[in-house]
Each structure stands twice: as C-alpha cells, then as structure tokens.
C-alpha cells in the first residue's frame, strides 16, 4: 500500500469537474462603486421609451454559459468601459451610438 502526503496532492482544476460551473467573479470597486467586468460589447440599439435610450448588449466576463452572460445596459452605465464602446463603434460605425440623433 502506498501513502501520499498532503503536500503531493494537487487540487483538480474546477473546469474539469463534470456539470460544474465556476462561480462568476465578484465585482470590483471603482471610485467607491461596485462594477462588473465587460468582456465584449456585441450590439447597440435605441429604445425611445427610456429616458436614456441608447442601450448596449454586453457580454459579461466570467459569466459564460450562465443566464447572466448577456444583458442590455444603458450607455450611461458604461462610463468605465469607454475604450470598449469606442472599439465597438469603430468596428460597427452604422450602429446607434452616443452621437446618434433621436
């Protein structure tokens, strides 16, 4: 019989456990506010029923495969993702953006 000491045991990566979903990352604090990391901006649209009509379809970092992976967010909530917004509009200049006339 062979015995293994605890120092020789390595934890299994969680991603290899069948039917296991890693918990999403916690929010980070920016200027005293809790914020979640944006992985990608996928689309934009105008919703005239809203006070701030410009919305972006966000893919959240760390939420892959969960019901919360995607959501429509108002442009006003993305001030800390200005670089991603700019990148999105450089790739898709015809999509609604901050300068779109209502």
The first five atom37 places (N, CA, C, CB, O) and aatype in JSON, in Angstrom:
{
  "aatype": [20, 20, 20, 20, 20, 20, 20, 20, 20, 20, 20, 20, 20, 20, 20, 20, 20, 20, 20, 20, 20, 20, 20, 20, 20, 20, 20, 20, 20, 20, 20, 20, 20, 20, 20, 20, 20, 20, 20, 20, 20, 20, 20, 20, 20, 20, 20, 20, 20, 20, 20, 20, 20, 20, 20, 20, 20, 20, 20, 20, 20, 20, 20, 20, 20, 20, 20, 20, 20, 20, 20, 20, 20, 20, 20, 20, 20, 20, 20, 20, 20, 20, 20, 20, 20, 20, 20, 20, 20, 20, 20, 20, 20, 20, 20, 20, 20, 20, 20, 20, 20, 20],
  "atom_mask": [
    [1, 1, 1, 1, 1],
    [1, 1, 1, 1, 1],
    [1, 1, 1, 1, 1],
    [1, 1, 1, 1, 1],
    [1, 1, 1, 1, 1],
    [1, 1, 1, 1, 1],
    [1, 1, 1, 1, 1],
    [1, 1, 1, 1, 1],
    [1, 1, 1, 1, 1],
    [1, 1, 1, 1, 1],
    [1, 1, 1, 1, 1],
    [1, 1, 1, 1, 1],
    [1, 1, 1, 1, 1],
    [1, 1, 1, 1, 1],
    [1, 1, 1, 1, 1],
    [1, 1, 1, 1, 1],
    [1, 1, 1, 1, 1],
    [1, 1, 1, 1, 1],
    [1, 1, 1, 1, 1],
    [1, 1, 1, 1, 1],
    [1, 1, 1, 1, 1],
    [1, 1, 1, 1, 1],
    [1, 1, 1, 1, 1],
    [1, 1, 1, 1, 1],
    [1, 1, 1, 1, 1],
    [1, 1, 1, 1, 1],
    [1, 1, 1, 1, 1],
    [1, 1, 1, 1, 1],
    [1, 1, 1, 1, 1],
    [1, 1, 1, 1, 1],
    [1, 1, 1, 1, 1],
    [1, 1, 1, 1, 1],
    [1, 1, 1, 1, 1],
    [1, 1, 1, 1, 1],
    [1, 1, 1, 1, 1],
    [1, 1, 1, 1, 1],
    [1, 1, 1, 1, 1],
    [1, 1, 1, 1, 1],
    [1, 1, 1, 1, 1],
    [1, 1, 1, 1, 1],
    [1, 1, 1, 1, 1],
    [1, 1, 1, 1, 1],
    [1, 1, 1, 1, 1],
    [1, 1, 1, 1, 1],
    [1, 1, 1, 1, 1],
    [1, 1, 1, 1, 1],
    [1, 1, 1, 1, 1],
    [1, 1, 1, 1, 1],
    [1, 1, 1, 1, 1],
    [1, 1, 1, 1, 1],
    [1, 1, 1, 1, 1],
    [1, 1, 1, 1, 1],
    [1, 1, 1, 1, 1],
    [1, 1, 1, 1, 1],
    [1, 1, 1, 1, 1],
    [1, 1, 1, 1, 1],
    [1, 1, 1, 1, 1],
    [1, 1, 1, 1, 1],
    [1, 1, 1, 1, 1],
    [1, 1, 1, 1, 1],
    [1, 1, 1, 1, 1],
    [1, 1, 1, 1, 1],
    [1, 1, 1, 1, 1],
    [1, 1, 1, 1, 1],
    [1, 1, 1, 1, 1],
    [1, 1, 1, 1, 1],
    [1, 1, 1, 1, 1],
    [1, 1, 1, 1, 1],
    [1, 1, 1, 1, 1],
    [1, 1, 1, 1, 1],
    [1, 1, 1, 1, 1],
    [1, 1, 1, 1, 1],
    [1, 1, 1, 1, 1],
    [1, 1, 1, 1, 1],
    [1, 1, 1, 1, 1],
    [1, 1, 1, 1, 1],
    [1, 1, 1, 1, 1],
    [1, 1, 1, 1, 1],
    [1, 1, 1, 1, 1],
    [1, 1, 1, 1, 1],
    [1, 1, 1, 1, 1],
    [1, 1, 1, 1, 1],
    [1, 1, 1, 1, 1],
    [1, 1, 1, 1, 1],
    [1, 1, 1, 1, 1],
    [1, 1, 1, 1, 1],
    [1, 1, 1, 1, 1],
    [1, 1, 1, 1, 1],
    [1, 1, 1, 1, 1],
    [1, 1, 1, 1, 1],
    [1, 1, 1, 1, 1],
    [1, 1, 1, 1, 1],
    [1, 1, 1, 1, 1],
    [1, 1, 1, 1, 1],
    [1, 1, 1, 1, 1],
    [1, 1, 1, 1, 1],
    [1, 1, 1, 1, 1],
    [1, 1, 1, 1, 1],
    [1, 1, 1, 1, 1],
    [1, 1, 1, 1, 1],
    [1, 1, 1, 1, 1],
    [1, 1, 1, 1, 1]
  ],
  "atom_positions": [
    [[0.85, -1.17, 0.0], [0.0, 0.0, 0.0], [0.89, 1.23, 0.0], [-0.96, 0.0, 1.21], [1.86, 1.31, 0.76]],
    [[0.55, 2.19, -0.86], [1.33, 3.41, -0.96], [0.53, 4.56, -0.37], [1.72, 3.71, -2.44], [-0.66, 4.71, -0.64]],
    [[1.2, 5.38, 0.43], [0.57, 6.55, 1.03], [1.15, 7.8, 0.39], [0.78, 6.57, 2.57], [2.33, 7.87, 0.07]],
    [[0.3, 8.77, 0.21], [0.72, 10.04, -0.38], [0.54, 11.12, 0.67], [-0.09, 10.36, -1.67], [-0.51, 11.2, 1.31]],
    [[1.55, 11.95, 0.83], [1.4, 13.05, 1.78], [0.58, 14.16, 1.15], [2.79, 13.59, 2.23], [0.49, 14.26, -0.08]],
    [[0.0, 14.97, 1.99], [-0.88, 16.04, 1.51], [-0.13, 17.0, 0.6], [-1.48, 16.81, 2.69], [-0.72, 17.53, -0.34]],
    [[1.14, 17.23, 0.84], [1.89, 18.18, 0.02], [2.06, 17.69, -1.42], [3.26, 18.43, 0.64], [2.39, 18.48, -2.3]],
    [[1.84, 16.41, -1.67], [1.98, 15.88, -3.03], [0.66, 15.87, -3.8], [2.54, 14.48, -2.98], [0.63, 15.55, -4.98]],
    [[-0.4, 16.22, -3.14], [-1.71, 16.23, -3.79], [-1.98, 17.62, -4.34], [-2.84, 15.8, -2.8], [-1.83, 18.62, -3.63]],
    [[-2.38, 17.68, -5.59], [-2.72, 18.95, -6.2], [-4.22, 18.99, -6.43], [-1.94, 19.16, -7.54], [-4.81, 17.98, -6.82]],
    [[-4.83, 20.14, -6.2], [-6.28, 20.23, -6.44], [-6.58, 20.1, -7.93], [-6.84, 21.56, -5.9], [-5.83, 20.57, -8.78]],
    [[-7.69, 19.46, -8.2], [-8.12, 19.32, -9.6], [-8.64, 20.66, -10.09], [-9.22, 18.22, -9.75], [-9.32, 21.37, -9.35]],
    [[-8.33, 21.02, -11.32], [-8.9, 22.26, -11.86], [-10.42, 22.15, -11.88], [-8.36, 22.55, -13.28], [-10.96, 21.13, -12.3]],
    [[-11.1, 23.19, -11.43], [-12.56, 23.14, -11.36], [-13.21, 22.96, -12.72], [-13.09, 24.4, -10.72], [-14.3, 22.39, -12.81]],
    [[-12.55, 23.42, -13.77], [-13.15, 23.32, -15.09], [-13.25, 21.88, -15.59], [-12.37, 24.14, -16.07], [-13.98, 21.61, -16.54]],
    [[-12.52, 20.94, -14.97], [-12.56, 19.55, -15.39], [-13.61, 18.73, -14.65], [-11.2, 18.92, -15.19], [-13.78, 17.54, -14.94]],
    [[-14.31, 19.33, -13.72], [-15.34, 18.61, -12.97], [-16.63, 18.64, -13.79], [-15.55, 19.24, -11.54], [-17.13, 19.72, -14.11]],
    [[-17.18, 17.46, -14.13], [-18.41, 17.43, -14.95], [-19.56, 18.17, -14.27], [-18.81, 15.98, -15.23], [-19.74, 18.08, -13.05]],
    [[-20.34, 18.89, -15.07], [-21.53, 19.61, -14.62], [-21.23, 20.67, -13.57], [-22.54, 18.64, -14.07], [-22.14, 21.08, -12.84]],
    [[-20.0, 21.12, -13.47], [-19.65, 22.15, -12.51], [-19.45, 23.47, -13.24], [-18.37, 21.76, -11.71], [-18.75, 23.55, -14.25]],
    [[-20.08, 24.5, -12.72], [-19.9, 25.85, -13.27], [-19.2, 26.67, -12.21], [-21.28, 26.5, -13.69], [-19.67, 26.79, -11.08]],
    [[-18.07, 27.25, -12.6], [-17.35, 28.1, -11.66], [-18.21, 29.31, -11.31], [-16.0, 28.55, -12.25], [-18.93, 29.83, -12.16]],
    [[-18.15, 29.77, -10.07], [-18.93, 30.95, -9.71], [-18.39, 32.17, -10.47], [-18.88, 31.2, -8.18], [-17.19, 32.25, -10.74]],
    [[-19.27, 33.11, -10.81], [-18.81, 34.3, -11.53], [-17.87, 35.12, -10.64], [-20.01, 35.16, -11.99], [-17.94, 35.04, -9.42]],
    [[-17.02, 35.91, -11.27], [-16.1, 36.72, -10.48], [-16.86, 37.79, -9.7], [-15.03, 37.37, -11.38], [-17.91, 38.25, -10.15]],
    [[-16.34, 38.18, -8.55], [-17.02, 39.23, -7.79], [-16.82, 40.58, -8.48], [-16.48, 39.28, -6.33], [-15.9, 40.73, -9.28]],
    [[-17.67, 41.55, -8.17], [-17.48, 42.87, -8.75], [-16.2, 43.51, -8.19], [-18.7, 43.78, -8.46], [-15.71, 43.13, -7.13]],
    [[-15.68, 44.48, -8.92], [-14.52, 45.22, -8.45], [-14.98, 46.62, -8.06], [-13.39, 45.27, -9.53], [-15.98, 47.12, -8.57]],
    [[-14.25, 47.23, -7.15], [-14.62, 48.56, -6.68], [-13.86, 49.61, -7.49], [-14.33, 48.72, -5.17], [-12.63, 49.61, -7.52]],
    [[-14.61, 50.5, -8.14], [-14.03, 51.61, -8.91], [-14.69, 52.89, -8.42], [-14.24, 51.41, -10.47], [-15.91, 53.04, -8.49]],
    [[-13.89, 53.8, -7.92], [-14.39, 55.07, -7.39], [-15.51, 54.86, -6.37], [-14.88, 55.96, -8.53], [-16.49, 55.61, -6.35]],
    [[-15.36, 53.84, -5.54], [-16.35, 53.59, -4.5], [-17.58, 52.83, -4.95], [-16.77, 54.86, -3.91], [-18.45, 52.52, -4.14]],
    [[-17.67, 52.52, -6.24], [-18.83, 51.77, -6.77], [-18.41, 50.36, -7.16], [-19.45, 52.5, -7.98], [-17.31, 50.16, -7.67]],
    [[-19.29, 49.39, -6.93], [-19.03, 48.02, -7.35], [-19.38, 47.89, -8.83], [-19.85, 47.01, -6.49], [-20.47, 48.26, -9.25]],
    [[-18.45, 47.35, -9.61], [-18.64, 47.21, -11.05], [-18.24, 45.81, -11.49], [-17.84, 48.28, -11.83], [-17.37, 45.18, -10.88]],
    [[-18.88, 45.33, -12.56], [-18.56, 44.03, -13.14], [-17.78, 44.25, -14.42], [-19.84, 43.2, -13.41], [-17.95, 45.27, -15.09]],
    [[-16.92, 43.31, -14.78], [-16.06, 43.45, -15.95], [-16.81, 43.07, -17.23], [-14.8, 42.59, -15.8], [-17.44, 42.02, -17.3]],
    [[-16.73, 43.94, -18.22], [-17.34, 43.71, -19.52], [-16.34, 42.94, -20.39], [-17.75, 45.06, -20.2], [-15.2, 43.36, -20.54]],
    [[-16.78, 41.82, -20.95], [-15.91, 41.06, -21.86], [-15.98, 41.66, -23.26], [-16.33, 39.56, -21.89], [-14.95, 41.92, -23.88]],
    [[-17.21, 41.88, -23.77], [-17.4, 42.4, -25.12], [-18.69, 43.21, -25.19], [-17.43, 41.26, -26.17], [-19.63, 42.97, -24.43]],
    [[-18.71, 44.16, -26.09], [-19.94, 44.84, -26.47], [-20.33, 44.25, -27.82], [-19.77, 46.43, -26.53], [-19.56, 44.31, -28.78]],
    [[-21.53, 43.7, -27.89], [-21.95, 42.94, -29.07], [-22.9, 43.68, -30.0], [-22.58, 41.68, -28.63], [-22.96, 43.39, -31.19]],
    [[-23.66, 44.64, -29.45], [-24.67, 45.33, -30.26], [-25.09, 46.61, -29.55], [-25.9, 44.4, -30.52], [-24.78, 46.82, -28.38]],
    [[-25.8, 47.47, -30.28], [-26.38, 48.67, -29.67], [-27.74, 48.89, -30.31], [-25.46, 49.92, -29.86], [-28.02, 48.45, -31.42]],
    [[-28.59, 49.6, -29.57], [-29.93, 49.93, -30.09], [-30.46, 51.15, -29.35], [-30.91, 48.72, -29.94], [-29.96, 51.54, -28.3]],
    [[-31.5, 51.75, -29.94], [-32.18, 52.86, -29.3], [-33.56, 52.39, -28.86], [-32.29, 54.08, -30.26], [-34.28, 51.75, -29.62]],
    [[-33.9, 52.72, -27.63], [-35.22, 52.4, -27.08], [-35.86, 53.72, -26.66], [-35.13, 51.37, -25.87], [-35.55, 54.26, -25.59]],
    [[-36.75, 54.23, -27.5], [-37.33, 55.56, -27.29], [-38.21, 55.63, -26.03], [-38.15, 55.95, -28.49], [-38.56, 56.73, -25.59]],
    [[-38.56, 54.51, -25.45], [-39.39, 54.51, -24.25], [-38.59, 54.85, -22.99], [-40.07, 53.16, -24.08], [-39.16, 55.08, -21.93]],
    [[-37.27, 54.87, -23.12], [-36.4, 55.09, -21.97], [-35.91, 56.53, -21.92], [-35.19, 54.13, -22.01], [-35.82, 57.22, -22.94]],
    [[-35.61, 56.97, -20.72], [-35.05, 58.32, -20.55], [-33.68, 58.42, -21.23], [-34.92, 58.68, -19.04], [-33.39, 59.4, -21.91]],
    [[-32.85, 57.39, -21.05], [-31.57, 57.27, -21.75], [-31.73, 56.17, -22.78], [-30.37, 56.97, -20.75], [-31.54, 54.99, -22.46]],
    [[-32.08, 56.52, -24.03], [-32.49, 55.5, -25.0], [-31.39, 54.62, -25.57], [-33.17, 56.16, -26.1], [-31.7, 53.56, -26.13]],
    [[-30.12, 55.01, -25.46], [-29.05, 54.21, -26.06], [-28.69, 53.04, -25.14], [-27.8, 55.09, -26.32], [-28.31, 53.23, -23.99]],
    [[-28.82, 51.82, -25.7], [-28.51, 50.59, -24.95], [-27.44, 49.79, -25.67], [-29.79, 49.73, -24.76], [-27.34, 49.82, -26.9]],
    [[-26.62, 49.09, -24.89], [-25.6, 48.2, -25.45], [-25.82, 46.79, -24.95], [-24.17, 48.69, -25.08], [-26.15, 46.57, -23.78]],
    [[-25.65, 45.81, -25.86], [-25.71, 44.41, -25.48], [-24.32, 44.01, -24.99], [-26.18, 43.5, -26.68], [-23.35, 44.03, -25.75]],
    [[-24.24, 43.65, -23.72], [-22.97, 43.36, -23.06], [-22.81, 41.87, -22.85], [-22.87, 44.11, -21.73], [-23.76, 41.18, -22.47]],
    [[-21.6, 41.37, -23.09], [-21.24, 40.02, -22.67], [-20.32, 40.21, -21.47], [-20.53, 39.19, -23.85], [-19.26, 40.84, -21.57]],
    [[-20.73, 39.68, -20.33], [-20.0, 39.86, -19.08], [-18.86, 38.86, -18.95], [-20.95, 39.74, -17.9], [-19.01, 37.69, -19.3]],
    [[-17.76, 39.31, -18.46], [-16.59, 38.47, -18.23], [-16.84, 37.53, -17.06], [-15.33, 39.33, -17.98], [-17.27, 37.97, -15.99]],
    [[-16.57, 36.24, -17.26], [-16.72, 35.26, -16.19], [-18.1, 34.66, -16.05], [-16.35, 35.87, -14.92], [-18.33, 33.85, -15.16]],
    [[-19.03, 35.03, -16.92], [-20.4, 34.52, -16.81], [-20.77, 33.58, -17.95], [-21.37, 35.68, -16.78], [-21.95, 33.29, -18.15]],
    [[-19.76, 33.1, -18.7], [-20.02, 32.25, -19.87], [-20.86, 31.03, -19.48], [-18.7, 31.8, -20.51], [-20.55, 30.34, -18.5]],
    [[-21.9, 30.77, -20.25], [-22.76, 29.62, -20.02], [-23.8, 29.8, -18.94], [-21.92, 28.46, -19.69], [-24.51, 28.85, -18.6]],
    [[-23.91, 31.0, -18.37], [-24.91, 31.26, -17.34], [-26.02, 32.13, -17.92], [-24.28, 31.94, -16.09], [-25.83, 32.75, -18.96]],
    [[-27.17, 32.17, -17.26], [-28.26, 33.04, -17.75], [-27.89, 34.52, -17.71], [-29.52, 32.8, -16.92], [-28.51, 35.33, -18.4]],
    [[-26.89, 34.89, -16.92], [-26.49, 36.29, -16.78], [-25.34, 36.68, -17.71], [-26.09, 36.57, -15.35], [-24.74, 37.74, -17.53]],
    [[-25.01, 35.84, -18.7], [-23.88, 36.1, -19.57], [-24.08, 37.37, -20.42], [-23.63, 34.91, -20.48], [-23.11, 38.09, -20.68]],
    [[-25.31, 37.65, -20.84], [-25.61, 38.79, -21.7], [-26.69, 39.65, -21.07], [-26.03, 38.33, -23.11], [-27.61, 39.14, -20.43]],
    [[-26.58, 40.97, -21.26], [-27.67, 41.86, -20.86], [-27.56, 43.18, -21.59], [-27.65, 42.09, -19.33], [-26.47, 43.61, -21.98]],
    [[-28.71, 43.83, -21.78], [-28.76, 45.17, -22.37], [-28.57, 46.17, -21.25], [-30.11, 45.42, -23.13], [-29.26, 46.13, -20.23]],
    [[-27.61, 47.08, -21.44], [-27.29, 48.08, -20.41], [-27.36, 49.48, -21.03], [-25.88, 47.81, -19.8], [-27.0, 49.67, -22.19]],
    [[-27.83, 50.46, -20.24], [-27.82, 51.84, -20.73], [-26.39, 52.34, -20.92], [-28.59, 52.76, -19.76], [-25.49, 51.98, -20.16]],
    [[-26.19, 53.15, -21.94], [-24.86, 53.71, -22.22], [-24.32, 54.45, -21.01], [-24.91, 54.65, -23.44], [-23.11, 54.46, -20.77]],
    [[-25.2, 55.08, -20.25], [-24.77, 55.85, -19.07], [-24.12, 54.97, -18.0], [-25.95, 56.58, -18.48], [-23.41, 55.49, -17.15]],
    [[-24.36, 53.66, -18.03], [-23.76, 52.75, -17.06], [-22.4, 52.22, -17.51], [-24.7, 51.58, -16.8], [-21.78, 51.43, -16.8]],
    [[-21.93, 52.64, -18.67], [-20.69, 52.1, -19.23], [-19.56, 53.12, -19.28], [-20.94, 51.58, -20.61], [-18.67, 53.02, -20.13]],
    [[-19.58, 54.1, -18.4], [-18.52, 55.12, -18.46], [-17.14, 54.55, -18.22], [-18.8, 56.22, -17.45], [-16.16, 55.1, -18.73]],
    [[-17.0, 53.46, -17.47], [-15.7, 52.84, -17.23], [-15.31, 51.84, -18.32], [-15.69, 52.15, -15.89], [-14.27, 51.19, -18.24]],
    [[-16.16, 51.72, -19.34], [-15.86, 50.84, -20.47], [-15.78, 51.66, -21.76], [-16.94, 49.74, -20.6], [-16.09, 51.15, -22.84]],
    [[-15.35, 52.91, -21.65], [-15.31, 53.81, -22.8], [-14.46, 53.26, -23.93], [-14.79, 55.18, -22.38], [-14.79, 53.45, -25.1]],
    [[-13.36, 52.59, -23.61], [-12.49, 52.03, -24.64], [-13.22, 50.94, -25.44], [-11.21, 51.46, -24.01], [-13.1, 50.87, -26.66]],
    [[-13.98, 50.1, -24.73], [-14.74, 49.04, -25.43], [-15.86, 49.64, -26.29], [-15.34, 48.05, -24.4], [-16.14, 49.14, -27.38]],
    [[-16.49, 50.71, -25.79], [-17.54, 51.38, -26.57], [-16.94, 51.97, -27.84], [-18.23, 52.5, -25.73], [-17.5, 51.82, -28.92]],
    [[-15.8, 52.62, -27.71], [-15.12, 53.21, -28.87], [-14.7, 52.13, -29.87], [-13.88, 54.0, -28.42], [-14.86, 52.3, -31.08]],
    [[-14.18, 51.02, -29.36], [-13.77, 49.9, -30.23], [-14.98, 49.33, -30.97], [-13.08, 48.79, -29.4], [-14.9, 49.04, -32.16]],
    [[-16.11, 49.17, -30.26], [-17.33, 48.66, -30.89], [-17.75, 49.56, -32.05], [-18.46, 48.56, -29.85], [-18.06, 49.07, -33.14]],
    [[-17.76, 50.89, -31.81], [-18.21, 51.8, -32.85], [-17.22, 51.94, -34.0], [-18.48, 53.16, -32.26], [-17.61, 52.3, -35.11]],
    [[-15.95, 51.67, -33.75], [-15.0, 51.68, -34.87], [-15.21, 50.45, -35.76], [-13.54, 51.73, -34.35], [-14.99, 50.5, -36.97]],
    [[-15.65, 49.33, -35.15], [-15.94, 48.12, -35.92], [-17.31, 48.19, -36.6], [-15.88, 46.91, -35.02], [-17.49, 47.63, -37.69]],
    [[-18.28, 48.87, -35.96], [-19.65, 48.94, -36.46], [-20.12, 50.39, -36.49], [-20.6, 48.07, -35.59], [-20.97, 50.78, -35.69]],
    [[-19.59, 51.2, -37.4], [-19.94, 52.64, -37.4], [-21.41, 52.93, -37.7], [-19.1, 53.35, -38.42], [-21.88, 54.02, -37.39]],
    [[-22.13, 52.0, -38.29], [-23.54, 52.23, -38.6], [-24.47, 51.95, -37.43], [-23.94, 51.37, -39.76], [-25.66, 52.26, -37.51]],
    [[-23.97, 51.38, -36.36], [-24.81, 51.07, -35.2], [-25.09, 52.34, -34.39], [-24.13, 50.01, -34.3], [-24.28, 53.26, -34.39]],
    [[-26.24, 52.39, -33.71], [-26.54, 53.57, -32.87], [-25.43, 53.79, -31.84], [-27.92, 53.4, -32.15], [-24.91, 52.84, -31.25]],
    [[-25.09, 55.05, -31.64], [-24.04, 55.39, -30.69], [-24.33, 56.72, -30.02], [-22.69, 55.44, -31.38], [-25.42, 57.28, -30.18]],
    [[-23.36, 57.22, -29.27], [-23.57, 58.46, -28.5], [-23.96, 59.66, -29.35], [-22.32, 58.79, -27.73], [-24.64, 60.56, -28.86]],
    [[-23.54, 59.7, -30.6], [-23.85, 60.85, -31.46], [-25.06, 60.62, -32.35], [-22.65, 61.18, -32.33], [-25.36, 61.46, -33.2]],
    [[-25.76, 59.51, -32.17], [-26.94, 59.2, -32.99], [-28.05, 60.17, -32.66], [-27.4, 57.74, -32.75], [-28.38, 60.37, -31.49]],
    [[-28.62, 60.78, -33.68], [-29.75, 61.71, -33.49], [-31.03, 60.93, -33.24], [-29.92, 62.64, -34.73], [-31.29, 59.92, -33.88]],
    [[-31.81, 61.42, -32.29], [-33.08, 60.76, -31.96], [-34.18, 61.24, -32.88], [-33.46, 61.02, -30.51], [-35.32, 60.79, -32.75]]
  ]
}
